[in-house]
């Protein structure tokens, strides 16, 4: 033995050390050099680090190889049952009845080798997002279901799967996914509650949507999307005061937020309080200068007020904030067309389509523009292309039917209207389609059919002034003056009057932190002038944000001409030449989708 030790220490051999792994039937073998000490210290002399019996030397199986010594773990002296305390005995008996790992349904978690790394979840969610964006719903659903199976406690997969199912109009399945997600996360994920609430609001379950929004705010009172979504729901129901209260709560708990400022600004604009609206729009753009939606909403308000230079300047701001935003190019293009700049409007719509080749709305607007300023054949090609991109987009079929009616193709127009109604017969677009179809039948002498179509349209949207007046005009043209007057009276009787309180600032005072009592002394609520309300609003917003808002004109330099060059901007920021978009607009297919090469769950 001494000879063996001396020879081993002089040659410094490599030993095979076996370590335990989570799998008891598998041994991991690590080979590395261990220095051999002259003496082995042990508390028990009978326990040796090296054993030179037949089990220690593993050269029997391979006689040609060099002897390999196995390092054994020293045996631990465990107390016998007689020497153990009653507490140790009880714990030992209890431990024998408890499984070390989770039950069989959580086998993926019990065996670390079967569960992928957490980074695979992020990769899978990103890939599912790309698949959903390109309408490959089956692949996205399969991938998201795997994510839920491996990571049931993560709420992102439930949200993504629910949204994908909602886009396919599978509302019942999406509802089941959200319910399962709330149970898996023990009701602590506000994103699932909020998405579920949006789903219920979309299908008309307003009462249930309110409860789900409330649950989202309970799960996390700083979840701004829940406060904003709840406020928008109340706005659609006509509860202006309740909506303002909810939006103000969002400001209190979450601080300044672009979406809440933007919604409040649109409320002020709807109430013809344009100075307050401009101030709130400015706050929204200060919170996020890259918010294309805020710039666009502000531009639309100025456009309605016929402040055309200011509107154009704001459209430029929206494009600079988000160069590929389809809404910005679309609305700006329509604005320029309305102003008589047809070529510029056409160019803007083409740029938007090139950047968003799968958007049917841009092609629809281009088709209407070409029909008005070019030929119907070019418009038909654009309508056909838009209907192929999204066969369930109702406005495309309705606009196409309107064009065919104008061209005298009555049978084709009826088929297109029927196609639009077969997609959804209860939407706002369906109401407009029924009204347009009613006008068609009226012009062709089918008065009874026109009356039925007008009535069906009003059953969907009873607030449509155009439909009521068109029906009244039909009756008046037929000599039924009494019936026409009756229809006009019916409109005014059933019209929903939305009463807005101009001194809504008082509602904000109920939820502001009591530490801001100085606001109450600053506000002079007895004054009813527009300027005093604006000053009150500024004071409240300053108190909530903790910053002083400098005095400046809301119009700023919006009236000045900045000399924004669209062509230079596209070349510099988008590497796109607007002068080469004519051919690829109609005939070129959309660019292929670049597939990611990550191997998920490998």
URHU-V598409 format. One record per residue. N is the residue number from 1. RES is the residue in three letters. BURIAL is b if it has 24 or more other C-alpha atoms within 12 Angstrom, else e. D_CENTER is the distance of its C-alpha to the mean C-alpha in Angstrom with 1 decimal. Layout:
BEGIN
n:N res:RES burial:BURIAL d_center:D_CENTER
n:N res:RES burial:BURIAL d_center:D_CENTER
END
This chain:
BEGIN
n:1 res:UNK burial:e d_center:74.0
n:2 res:UNK burial:e d_center:74.9
n:3 res:UNK burial:e d_center:75.4
n:4 res:UNK burial:e d_center:72.0
n:5 res:UNK burial:e d_center:70.5
n:6 res:UNK burial:e d_center:72.3
n:7 res:UNK burial:e d_center:71.5
n:8 res:UNK burial:b d_center:67.8
n:9 res:UNK burial:e d_center:67.6
n:10 res:UNK burial:e d_center:69.3
n:11 res:UNK burial:e d_center:67.1
n:12 res:UNK burial:e d_center:63.9
n:13 res:UNK burial:e d_center:62.4
n:14 res:UNK burial:e d_center:58.8
n:15 res:UNK burial:b d_center:58.1
n:16 res:UNK burial:e d_center:55.5
n:17 res:UNK burial:e d_center:53.5
n:18 res:UNK burial:e d_center:51.6
n:19 res:UNK burial:e d_center:48.7
n:20 res:UNK burial:e d_center:47.0
n:21 res:UNK burial:e d_center:43.6
n:22 res:UNK burial:e d_center:41.3
n:23 res:UNK burial:e d_center:42.9
n:24 res:UNK burial:e d_center:46.6
n:25 res:UNK burial:e d_center:47.8
n:26 res:UNK burial:e d_center:46.7
n:27 res:UNK burial:e d_center:48.3
n:28 res:UNK burial:e d_center:46.9
n:29 res:UNK burial:e d_center:49.6
n:30 res:UNK burial:e d_center:49.7
n:31 res:UNK burial:e d_center:52.7
n:32 res:UNK burial:e d_center:53.7
n:33 res:UNK burial:e d_center:56.9
n:34 res:UNK burial:e d_center:58.3
n:35 res:UNK burial:e d_center:61.3
n:36 res:UNK burial:b d_center:64.2
n:37 res:UNK burial:e d_center:65.8
n:38 res:UNK burial:e d_center:69.6
n:39 res:UNK burial:e d_center:69.2
n:40 res:UNK burial:e d_center:66.6
n:41 res:UNK burial:e d_center:66.2
n:42 res:UNK burial:e d_center:65.4
n:43 res:UNK burial:e d_center:66.2
n:44 res:UNK burial:e d_center:67.6
n:45 res:UNK burial:e d_center:70.2
n:46 res:UNK burial:e d_center:69.8
n:47 res:UNK burial:e d_center:66.1
n:48 res:UNK burial:e d_center:66.2
n:49 res:UNK burial:b d_center:63.4
n:50 res:UNK burial:b d_center:65.1
n:51 res:UNK burial:e d_center:66.8
n:52 res:UNK burial:e d_center:69.3
n:53 res:UNK burial:e d_center:69.7
n:54 res:UNK burial:e d_center:68.6
n:55 res:UNK burial:e d_center:65.0
n:56 res:UNK burial:e d_center:64.5
n:57 res:UNK burial:e d_center:65.6
n:58 res:UNK burial:e d_center:63.5
n:59 res:UNK burial:e d_center:65.8
n:60 res:UNK burial:e d_center:67.2
n:61 res:UNK burial:e d_center:64.6
n:62 res:UNK burial:e d_center:64.9
n:63 res:UNK burial:e d_center:68.5
n:64 res:UNK burial:e d_center:68.1
n:65 res:UNK burial:e d_center:65.3
n:66 res:UNK burial:e d_center:66.0
n:67 res:UNK burial:b d_center:65.9
n:68 res:UNK burial:b d_center:62.6
n:69 res:UNK burial:b d_center:62.5
n:70 res:UNK burial:b d_center:59.9
n:71 res:UNK burial:b d_center:58.7
n:72 res:UNK burial:e d_center:58.6
n:73 res:UNK burial:e d_center:57.0
n:74 res:UNK burial:e d_center:59.6
n:75 res:UNK burial:e d_center:59.9
n:76 res:UNK burial:e d_center:58.8
n:77 res:UNK burial:e d_center:61.3
n:78 res:UNK burial:e d_center:59.6
n:79 res:UNK burial:e d_center:61.4
n:80 res:UNK burial:e d_center:62.9
n:81 res:UNK burial:e d_center:62.1
n:82 res:UNK burial:e d_center:65.4
n:83 res:UNK burial:e d_center:64.5
n:84 res:UNK burial:e d_center:60.9
n:85 res:UNK burial:e d_center:60.1
n:86 res:UNK burial:e d_center:59.1
n:87 res:UNK burial:e d_center:55.6
n:88 res:UNK burial:e d_center:55.1
n:89 res:UNK burial:e d_center:56.5
n:90 res:UNK burial:e d_center:54.2
n:91 res:UNK burial:e d_center:51.1
n:92 res:UNK burial:e d_center:52.3
n:93 res:UNK burial:e d_center:52.7
n:94 res:UNK burial:e d_center:49.3
n:95 res:UNK burial:e d_center:47.7
n:96 res:UNK burial:e d_center:49.3
n:97 res:UNK burial:e d_center:47.4
n:98 res:UNK burial:e d_center:43.9
n:99 res:UNK burial:e d_center:41.9
n:100 res:UNK burial:e d_center:40.9
n:101 res:UNK burial:e d_center:37.5
n:102 res:UNK burial:e d_center:34.9
n:103 res:UNK burial:e d_center:35.7
n:104 res:UNK burial:e d_center:35.4
n:105 res:UNK burial:e d_center:31.9
n:106 res:UNK burial:e d_center:30.7
n:107 res:UNK burial:e d_center:32.8
n:108 res:UNK burial:e d_center:30.1
n:109 res:UNK burial:e d_center:30.1
n:110 res:UNK burial:e d_center:33.9
n:111 res:UNK burial:e d_center:34.6
n:112 res:UNK burial:e d_center:32.9
n:113 res:UNK burial:e d_center:33.8
n:114 res:UNK burial:e d_center:31.7
n:115 res:UNK burial:e d_center:28.4
n:116 res:UNK burial:b d_center:26.6
n:117 res:UNK burial:e d_center:25.8
n:118 res:UNK burial:e d_center:22.6
n:119 res:UNK burial:e d_center:21.7
n:120 res:UNK burial:b d_center:21.3
n:121 res:UNK burial:b d_center:18.3
n:122 res:UNK burial:e d_center:16.4
n:123 res:UNK burial:b d_center:17.8
n:124 res:UNK burial:b d_center:17.0
n:125 res:UNK burial:b d_center:13.3
n:126 res:UNK burial:b d_center:13.3
n:127 res:UNK burial:b d_center:15.5
n:128 res:UNK burial:b d_center:13.6
n:129 res:UNK burial:b d_center:10.5
n:130 res:UNK burial:b d_center:13.3
n:131 res:UNK burial:b d_center:14.9
n:132 res:UNK burial:b d_center:12.2
n:133 res:UNK burial:e d_center:11.7
n:134 res:UNK burial:b d_center:15.4
n:135 res:UNK burial:e d_center:15.8
n:136 res:UNK burial:e d_center:17.6
n:137 res:UNK burial:b d_center:16.3
n:138 res:UNK burial:e d_center:19.5
n:139 res:UNK burial:e d_center:19.4
n:140 res:UNK burial:b d_center:15.9
n:141 res:UNK burial:b d_center:16.8
n:142 res:UNK burial:b d_center:20.0
n:143 res:UNK burial:b d_center:18.6
n:144 res:UNK burial:b d_center:16.1
n:145 res:UNK burial:b d_center:19.1
n:146 res:UNK burial:b d_center:21.1
n:147 res:UNK burial:b d_center:18.7
n:148 res:UNK burial:b d_center:19.0
n:149 res:UNK burial:b d_center:22.7
n:150 res:UNK burial:b d_center:23.3
n:151 res:UNK burial:b d_center:21.0
n:152 res:UNK burial:b d_center:20.7
n:153 res:UNK burial:e d_center:20.3
n:154 res:UNK burial:b d_center:16.9
n:155 res:UNK burial:b d_center:14.0
n:156 res:UNK burial:b d_center:11.4
n:157 res:UNK burial:b d_center:13.0
n:158 res:UNK burial:b d_center:12.9
n:159 res:UNK burial:b d_center:9.2
n:160 res:UNK burial:b d_center:8.8
n:161 res:UNK burial:b d_center:11.9
n:162 res:UNK burial:b d_center:11.2
n:163 res:UNK burial:b d_center:8.3
n:164 res:UNK burial:b d_center:10.7
n:165 res:UNK burial:b d_center:13.5
n:166 res:UNK burial:b d_center:12.0
n:167 res:UNK burial:e d_center:11.8
n:168 res:UNK burial:e d_center:15.4
n:169 res:UNK burial:e d_center:16.3
n:170 res:UNK burial:e d_center:17.4
n:171 res:UNK burial:b d_center:16.7
n:172 res:UNK burial:e d_center:19.5
n:173 res:UNK burial:e d_center:18.5
n:174 res:UNK burial:b d_center:14.9
n:175 res:UNK burial:b d_center:16.6
n:176 res:UNK burial:e d_center:19.0
n:177 res:UNK burial:b d_center:16.5
n:178 res:UNK burial:b d_center:14.9
n:179 res:UNK burial:b d_center:18.6
n:180 res:UNK burial:b d_center:19.7
n:181 res:UNK burial:b d_center:17.0
n:182 res:UNK burial:b d_center:18.2
n:183 res:UNK burial:e d_center:21.7
n:184 res:UNK burial:e d_center:21.3
n:185 res:UNK burial:b d_center:19.8
n:186 res:UNK burial:e d_center:22.4
n:187 res:UNK burial:b d_center:20.1
n:188 res:UNK burial:b d_center:19.3
n:189 res:UNK burial:b d_center:15.6
n:190 res:UNK burial:b d_center:13.8
n:191 res:UNK burial:b d_center:10.3
n:192 res:UNK burial:b d_center:11.8
n:193 res:UNK burial:b d_center:13.7
n:194 res:UNK burial:b d_center:11.0
n:195 res:UNK burial:b d_center:9.0
n:196 res:UNK burial:b d_center:12.6
n:197 res:UNK burial:b d_center:13.5
n:198 res:UNK burial:b d_center:11.0
n:199 res:UNK burial:b d_center:12.5
n:200 res:UNK burial:b d_center:16.0
n:201 res:UNK burial:b d_center:15.6
n:202 res:UNK burial:e d_center:14.8
n:203 res:UNK burial:e d_center:17.9
n:204 res:UNK burial:e d_center:20.0
n:205 res:UNK burial:e d_center:20.6
n:206 res:UNK burial:b d_center:20.4
n:207 res:UNK burial:e d_center:22.7
n:208 res:UNK burial:e d_center:20.8
n:209 res:UNK burial:b d_center:17.5
n:210 res:UNK burial:b d_center:19.4
n:211 res:UNK burial:e d_center:20.7
n:212 res:UNK burial:b d_center:17.4
n:213 res:UNK burial:b d_center:16.0
n:214 res:UNK burial:b d_center:19.4
n:215 res:UNK burial:b d_center:19.1
n:216 res:UNK burial:b d_center:15.9
n:217 res:UNK burial:b d_center:17.8
n:218 res:UNK burial:e d_center:20.8
n:219 res:UNK burial:b d_center:19.1
n:220 res:UNK burial:b d_center:18.1
n:221 res:UNK burial:b d_center:19.3
n:222 res:UNK burial:e d_center:17.5
n:223 res:UNK burial:b d_center:14.0
n:224 res:UNK burial:b d_center:13.2
n:225 res:UNK burial:b d_center:10.1
n:226 res:UNK burial:b d_center:12.6
n:227 res:UNK burial:b d_center:15.3
n:228 res:UNK burial:b d_center:13.5
n:229 res:UNK burial:b d_center:12.2
n:230 res:UNK burial:b d_center:15.7
n:231 res:UNK burial:b d_center:17.4
n:232 res:UNK burial:b d_center:15.8
n:233 res:UNK burial:b d_center:16.9
n:234 res:UNK burial:b d_center:20.4
n:235 res:UNK burial:b d_center:20.5
n:236 res:UNK burial:e d_center:20.1
n:237 res:UNK burial:e d_center:22.9
n:238 res:UNK burial:e d_center:25.0
n:239 res:UNK burial:e d_center:25.2
n:240 res:UNK burial:b d_center:25.1
n:241 res:UNK burial:b d_center:26.9
n:242 res:UNK burial:b d_center:24.7
n:243 res:UNK burial:b d_center:21.5
n:244 res:UNK burial:b d_center:23.2
n:245 res:UNK burial:b d_center:24.2
n:246 res:UNK burial:b d_center:20.8
n:247 res:UNK burial:b d_center:19.4
n:248 res:UNK burial:b d_center:22.5
n:249 res:UNK burial:b d_center:22.0
n:250 res:UNK burial:b d_center:18.6
n:251 res:UNK burial:b d_center:20.7
n:252 res:UNK burial:b d_center:23.3
n:253 res:UNK burial:b d_center:21.5
n:254 res:UNK burial:b d_center:18.8
n:255 res:UNK burial:b d_center:20.9
n:256 res:UNK burial:b d_center:20.1
n:257 res:UNK burial:b d_center:16.5
n:258 res:UNK burial:b d_center:15.7
n:259 res:UNK burial:b d_center:13.5
n:260 res:UNK burial:b d_center:16.3
n:261 res:UNK burial:b d_center:19.0
n:262 res:UNK burial:b d_center:17.6
n:263 res:UNK burial:b d_center:17.5
n:264 res:UNK burial:b d_center:21.0
n:265 res:UNK burial:b d_center:22.2
n:266 res:UNK burial:b d_center:21.4
n:267 res:UNK burial:b d_center:23.2
n:268 res:UNK burial:b d_center:26.1
n:269 res:UNK burial:b d_center:26.2
n:270 res:UNK burial:b d_center:26.3
n:271 res:UNK burial:e d_center:29.2
n:272 res:UNK burial:e d_center:30.9
n:273 res:UNK burial:b d_center:30.8
n:274 res:UNK burial:b d_center:29.9
n:275 res:UNK burial:b d_center:31.2
n:276 res:UNK burial:b d_center:29.0
n:277 res:UNK burial:b d_center:26.0
n:278 res:UNK burial:b d_center:26.9
n:279 res:UNK burial:b d_center:27.2
n:280 res:UNK burial:b d_center:23.8
n:281 res:UNK burial:b d_center:22.2
n:282 res:UNK burial:b d_center:24.2
n:283 res:UNK burial:b d_center:22.9
n:284 res:UNK burial:b d_center:19.3
n:285 res:UNK burial:b d_center:20.2
n:286 res:UNK burial:e d_center:22.2
n:287 res:UNK burial:e d_center:19.5
n:288 res:UNK burial:e d_center:17.5
n:289 res:UNK burial:e d_center:19.7
n:290 res:UNK burial:e d_center:17.1
n:291 res:UNK burial:b d_center:14.9
n:292 res:UNK burial:b d_center:15.4
n:293 res:UNK burial:b d_center:14.2
n:294 res:UNK burial:b d_center:16.9
n:295 res:UNK burial:b d_center:19.5
n:296 res:UNK burial:b d_center:18.8
n:297 res:UNK burial:b d_center:19.1
n:298 res:UNK burial:b d_center:22.2
n:299 res:UNK burial:b d_center:23.6
n:300 res:UNK burial:b d_center:23.3
n:301 res:UNK burial:b d_center:25.2
n:302 res:UNK burial:b d_center:27.9
n:303 res:UNK burial:b d_center:28.1
n:304 res:UNK burial:e d_center:28.8
n:305 res:UNK burial:e d_center:31.4
n:306 res:UNK burial:e d_center:32.9
n:307 res:UNK burial:e d_center:32.5
n:308 res:UNK burial:b d_center:32.1
n:309 res:UNK burial:b d_center:32.8
n:310 res:UNK burial:b d_center:30.3
n:311 res:UNK burial:b d_center:27.7
n:312 res:UNK burial:b d_center:28.4
n:313 res:UNK burial:b d_center:28.3
n:314 res:UNK burial:b d_center:24.8
n:315 res:UNK burial:b d_center:23.6
n:316 res:UNK burial:b d_center:25.0
n:317 res:UNK burial:b d_center:23.2
n:318 res:UNK burial:b d_center:19.8
n:319 res:UNK burial:b d_center:20.8
n:320 res:UNK burial:b d_center:22.1
n:321 res:UNK burial:e d_center:18.9
n:322 res:UNK burial:b d_center:16.7
n:323 res:UNK burial:b d_center:19.3
n:324 res:UNK burial:b d_center:17.2
n:325 res:UNK burial:b d_center:15.1
n:326 res:UNK burial:b d_center:16.0
n:327 res:UNK burial:b d_center:16.0
n:328 res:UNK burial:b d_center:18.3
n:329 res:UNK burial:b d_center:20.8
n:330 res:UNK burial:b d_center:20.7
n:331 res:UNK burial:b d_center:21.5
n:332 res:UNK burial:b d_center:23.9
n:333 res:UNK burial:b d_center:25.7
n:334 res:UNK burial:b d_center:26.2
n:335 res:UNK burial:b d_center:27.5
n:336 res:UNK burial:b d_center:30.0
n:337 res:UNK burial:b d_center:31.1
n:338 res:UNK burial:e d_center:31.7
n:339 res:UNK burial:e d_center:33.7
n:340 res:UNK burial:e d_center:35.9
n:341 res:UNK burial:e d_center:34.6
n:342 res:UNK burial:b d_center:34.1
n:343 res:UNK burial:b d_center:34.4
n:344 res:UNK burial:b d_center:31.9
n:345 res:UNK burial:b d_center:29.4
n:346 res:UNK burial:b d_center:30.0
n:347 res:UNK burial:b d_center:29.5
n:348 res:UNK burial:b d_center:26.2
n:349 res:UNK burial:b d_center:24.8
n:350 res:UNK burial:b d_center:26.2
n:351 res:UNK burial:b d_center:24.6
n:352 res:UNK burial:b d_center:21.2
n:353 res:UNK burial:b d_center:21.9
n:354 res:UNK burial:b d_center:23.3
n:355 res:UNK burial:b d_center:20.2
n:356 res:UNK burial:b d_center:17.9
n:357 res:UNK burial:b d_center:20.4
n:358 res:UNK burial:b d_center:18.3
n:359 res:UNK burial:b d_center:17.3
n:360 res:UNK burial:b d_center:19.8
n:361 res:UNK burial:b d_center:19.6
n:362 res:UNK burial:b d_center:21.2
n:363 res:UNK burial:b d_center:23.9
n:364 res:UNK burial:b d_center:24.5
n:365 res:UNK burial:b d_center:25.2
n:366 res:UNK burial:b d_center:27.3
n:367 res:UNK burial:b d_center:29.2
n:368 res:UNK burial:b d_center:30.1
n:369 res:UNK burial:b d_center:31.2
n:370 res:UNK burial:b d_center:33.3
n:371 res:UNK burial:b d_center:34.8
n:372 res:UNK burial:e d_center:35.9
n:373 res:UNK burial:e d_center:37.2
n:374 res:UNK burial:e d_center:38.0
n:375 res:UNK burial:e d_center:38.7
n:376 res:UNK burial:b d_center:37.3
n:377 res:UNK burial:e d_center:37.5
n:378 res:UNK burial:b d_center:35.0
n:379 res:UNK burial:b d_center:32.7
n:380 res:UNK burial:b d_center:33.1
n:381 res:UNK burial:b d_center:32.1
n:382 res:UNK burial:b d_center:28.9
n:383 res:UNK burial:b d_center:28.2
n:384 res:UNK burial:b d_center:29.0
n:385 res:UNK burial:b d_center:26.8
n:386 res:UNK burial:b d_center:23.8
n:387 res:UNK burial:b d_center:24.6
n:388 res:UNK burial:e d_center:24.8
n:389 res:UNK burial:b d_center:21.3
n:390 res:UNK burial:b d_center:19.7
n:391 res:UNK burial:e d_center:22.5
n:392 res:UNK burial:e d_center:20.5
n:393 res:UNK burial:b d_center:19.7
n:394 res:UNK burial:b d_center:22.2
n:395 res:UNK burial:b d_center:22.8
n:396 res:UNK burial:b d_center:24.1
n:397 res:UNK burial:b d_center:26.7
n:398 res:UNK burial:b d_center:27.6
n:399 res:UNK burial:b d_center:28.2
n:400 res:UNK burial:b d_center:30.1
n:401 res:UNK burial:b d_center:32.3
n:402 res:UNK burial:b d_center:33.0
n:403 res:UNK burial:b d_center:34.3
n:404 res:UNK burial:b d_center:36.4
n:405 res:UNK burial:b d_center:37.9
n:406 res:UNK burial:e d_center:38.8
n:407 res:UNK burial:e d_center:40.5
n:408 res:UNK burial:e d_center:42.5
n:409 res:UNK burial:e d_center:40.9
n:410 res:UNK burial:e d_center:40.7
n:411 res:UNK burial:e d_center:40.5
n:412 res:UNK burial:e d_center:37.6
n:413 res:UNK burial:b d_center:35.8
n:414 res:UNK burial:b d_center:36.2
n:415 res:UNK burial:e d_center:34.8
n:416 res:UNK burial:b d_center:31.7
n:417 res:UNK burial:b d_center:31.2
n:418 res:UNK burial:b d_center:31.8
n:419 res:UNK burial:b d_center:29.2
n:420 res:UNK burial:b d_center:26.6
n:421 res:UNK burial:b d_center:27.6
n:422 res:UNK burial:e d_center:27.6
n:423 res:UNK burial:b d_center:23.8
n:424 res:UNK burial:e d_center:23.2
n:425 res:UNK burial:e d_center:26.1
n:426 res:UNK burial:e d_center:24.6
n:427 res:UNK burial:b d_center:21.9
n:428 res:UNK burial:b d_center:22.6
n:429 res:UNK burial:b d_center:23.0
n:430 res:UNK burial:b d_center:25.6
n:431 res:UNK burial:b d_center:27.4
n:432 res:UNK burial:b d_center:27.8
n:433 res:UNK burial:b d_center:28.9
n:434 res:UNK burial:b d_center:31.5
n:435 res:UNK burial:b d_center:32.8
n:436 res:UNK burial:b d_center:33.2
n:437 res:UNK burial:b d_center:34.9
n:438 res:UNK burial:b d_center:37.1
n:439 res:UNK burial:b d_center:38.3
n:440 res:UNK burial:b d_center:39.1
n:441 res:UNK burial:b d_center:41.2
n:442 res:UNK burial:b d_center:42.9
n:443 res:UNK burial:e d_center:43.9
n:444 res:UNK burial:e d_center:45.4
n:445 res:UNK burial:e d_center:47.4
n:446 res:UNK burial:e d_center:45.5
n:447 res:UNK burial:e d_center:45.4
n:448 res:UNK burial:e d_center:45.0
n:449 res:UNK burial:e d_center:41.9
n:450 res:UNK burial:b d_center:40.5
n:451 res:UNK burial:b d_center:41.0
n:452 res:UNK burial:e d_center:39.3
n:453 res:UNK burial:b d_center:36.2
n:454 res:UNK burial:b d_center:36.1
n:455 res:UNK burial:b d_center:36.4
n:456 res:UNK burial:b d_center:33.6
n:457 res:UNK burial:b d_center:31.3
n:458 res:UNK burial:b d_center:32.3
n:459 res:UNK burial:e d_center:31.6
n:460 res:UNK burial:b d_center:28.0
n:461 res:UNK burial:b d_center:27.8
n:462 res:UNK burial:b d_center:30.9
n:463 res:UNK burial:e d_center:30.0
n:464 res:UNK burial:b d_center:30.4
n:465 res:UNK burial:b d_center:33.4
n:466 res:UNK burial:e d_center:33.8
n:467 res:UNK burial:b d_center:34.3
n:468 res:UNK burial:b d_center:36.8
n:469 res:UNK burial:b d_center:38.8
n:470 res:UNK burial:b d_center:38.8
n:471 res:UNK burial:b d_center:40.2
n:472 res:UNK burial:b d_center:42.7
n:473 res:UNK burial:b d_center:43.8
n:474 res:UNK burial:b d_center:44.4
n:475 res:UNK burial:b d_center:46.7
n:476 res:UNK burial:e d_center:48.4
n:477 res:UNK burial:e d_center:49.2
n:478 res:UNK burial:e d_center:50.8
n:479 res:UNK burial:e d_center:53.0
n:480 res:UNK burial:e d_center:51.3
n:481 res:UNK burial:e d_center:51.1
n:482 res:UNK burial:e d_center:51.1
n:483 res:UNK burial:e d_center:48.2
n:484 res:UNK burial:e d_center:46.3
n:485 res:UNK burial:e d_center:46.9
n:486 res:UNK burial:e d_center:45.9
n:487 res:UNK burial:b d_center:42.5
n:488 res:UNK burial:b d_center:42.0
n:489 res:UNK burial:e d_center:43.0
n:490 res:UNK burial:e d_center:40.6
n:491 res:UNK burial:b d_center:37.7
n:492 res:UNK burial:e d_center:38.8
n:493 res:UNK burial:e d_center:39.4
n:494 res:UNK burial:e d_center:36.1
n:495 res:UNK burial:e d_center:34.0
n:496 res:UNK burial:e d_center:31.7
n:497 res:UNK burial:e d_center:32.6
n:498 res:UNK burial:e d_center:30.0
n:499 res:UNK burial:e d_center:32.0
n:500 res:UNK burial:e d_center:30.4
n:501 res:UNK burial:e d_center:32.3
n:502 res:UNK burial:b d_center:32.9
n:503 res:UNK burial:b d_center:33.8
n:504 res:UNK burial:b d_center:30.4
n:505 res:UNK burial:b d_center:30.9
n:506 res:UNK burial:b d_center:33.1
n:507 res:UNK burial:b d_center:30.2
n:508 res:UNK burial:b d_center:28.6
n:509 res:UNK burial:b d_center:31.9
n:510 res:UNK burial:e d_center:31.6
n:511 res:UNK burial:b d_center:28.7
n:512 res:UNK burial:b d_center:29.6
n:513 res:UNK burial:e d_center:31.0
n:514 res:UNK burial:e d_center:34.8
n:515 res:UNK burial:e d_center:35.5
n:516 res:UNK burial:b d_center:34.7
n:517 res:UNK burial:e d_center:37.7
n:518 res:UNK burial:e d_center:38.8
n:519 res:UNK burial:b d_center:36.3
n:520 res:UNK burial:e d_center:38.3
n:521 res:UNK burial:e d_center:41.4
n:522 res:UNK burial:e d_center:39.8
n:523 res:UNK burial:b d_center:38.5
n:524 res:UNK burial:e d_center:41.1
n:525 res:UNK burial:b d_center:39.6
n:526 res:UNK burial:e d_center:42.8
n:527 res:UNK burial:e d_center:42.1
n:528 res:UNK burial:e d_center:40.3
n:529 res:UNK burial:e d_center:40.1
n:530 res:UNK burial:e d_center:36.9
n:531 res:UNK burial:e d_center:37.6
n:532 res:UNK burial:e d_center:38.0
n:533 res:UNK burial:b d_center:34.7
n:534 res:UNK burial:b d_center:33.1
n:535 res:UNK burial:b d_center:35.0
n:536 res:UNK burial:b d_center:34.0
n:537 res:UNK burial:b d_center:30.3
n:538 res:UNK burial:b d_center:30.8
n:539 res:UNK burial:b d_center:32.7
n:540 res:UNK burial:b d_center:30.1
n:541 res:UNK burial:b d_center:27.3
n:542 res:UNK burial:b d_center:29.8
n:543 res:UNK burial:b d_center:30.6
n:544 res:UNK burial:b d_center:27.0
n:545 res:UNK burial:b d_center:26.2
n:546 res:UNK burial:e d_center:29.7
n:547 res:UNK burial:e d_center:30.3
n:548 res:UNK burial:e d_center:32.7
n:549 res:UNK burial:e d_center:31.5
n:550 res:UNK burial:e d_center:34.2
n:551 res:UNK burial:e d_center:35.8
n:552 res:UNK burial:e d_center:34.9
n:553 res:UNK burial:e d_center:34.6
n:554 res:UNK burial:e d_center:31.3
n:555 res:UNK burial:b d_center:32.3
n:556 res:UNK burial:e d_center:33.1
n:557 res:UNK burial:e d_center:33.9
n:558 res:UNK burial:b d_center:31.6
n:559 res:UNK burial:e d_center:34.7
n:560 res:UNK burial:e d_center:35.9
n:561 res:UNK burial:e d_center:35.6
n:562 res:UNK burial:e d_center:33.9
n:563 res:UNK burial:e d_center:35.0
n:564 res:UNK burial:e d_center:31.5
n:565 res:UNK burial:e d_center:32.2
n:566 res:UNK burial:b d_center:29.4
n:567 res:UNK burial:e d_center:31.3
n:568 res:UNK burial:e d_center:32.0
n:569 res:UNK burial:e d_center:28.4
n:570 res:UNK burial:b d_center:27.2
n:571 res:UNK burial:e d_center:30.0
n:572 res:UNK burial:e d_center:29.3
n:573 res:UNK burial:e d_center:25.6
n:574 res:UNK burial:e d_center:24.6
n:575 res:UNK burial:e d_center:28.0
n:576 res:UNK burial:e d_center:28.1
n:577 res:UNK burial:e d_center:31.2
n:578 res:UNK burial:b d_center:30.6
n:579 res:UNK burial:e d_center:34.2
n:580 res:UNK burial:e d_center:33.5
n:581 res:UNK burial:e d_center:30.8
n:582 res:UNK burial:e d_center:33.1
n:583 res:UNK burial:e d_center:33.7
n:584 res:UNK burial:e d_center:30.5
n:585 res:UNK burial:b d_center:28.7
n:586 res:UNK burial:b d_center:30.1
n:587 res:UNK burial:e d_center:31.6
n:588 res:UNK burial:e d_center:29.6
n:589 res:UNK burial:e d_center:27.1
n:590 res:UNK burial:e d_center:23.7
n:591 res:UNK burial:e d_center:23.9
n:592 res:UNK burial:e d_center:23.7
n:593 res:UNK burial:e d_center:20.8
n:594 res:UNK burial:e d_center:21.9
n:595 res:UNK burial:e d_center:21.7
n:596 res:UNK burial:e d_center:21.4
n:597 res:UNK burial:e d_center:24.6
n:598 res:UNK burial:e d_center:23.7
n:599 res:UNK burial:e d_center:25.4
n:600 res:UNK burial:b d_center:23.3
n:601 res:UNK burial:e d_center:25.3
n:602 res:UNK burial:e d_center:28.5
END
